[in-house]
Amino acid sequence: MFSRLTALALATTAALALPVAARAEPGGCVKGAVAGGVAGHFVGSGHGKGGAAAGCAAGMVRRHNARKAEREGAQQNQQQPEGGQPGGNGAPPPPPTNGSSE
């Protein structure tokens, strides 16, 4: 009885912890492997494992490209001055003066 209760407790803990620990990222080995395995299964007998391997590789490449694009976007955001003004401080330029003192 103890082992069933322990197994149930571990399964419940794992099921509750997975959504908290997971991050939503495009691609990935597991997502690609599942899709490739299902596609390989429907293509023909014995192609499920090959489809899973190819899907895993494709998912890893997709995730790598997404992370690379994210890094490049972050670098571009750091290089641009805040406010979009040439001065970089975001303050509006001073009003023009006509030479008369009031």
ZIHU-V210812 format. One record per run of one state. SS is the DSSP state (alpha for helix, beta for strand, coil for the rest). FROM is the first residue (numbers start at 1). TO is the last residue. If there is no record, write none. Layout:
ss: {SS & SS}
from: {FROM & FROM}
to: {TO & TO}
//
This chain:
ss: {coil & alpha & coil & alpha & coil & alpha & coil & alpha & coil}
from: {1 & 2 & 22 & 29 & 44 & 48 & 80 & 82 & 85}
to: {1 & 21 & 28 & 43 & 47 & 79 & 81 & 84 & 102}
//
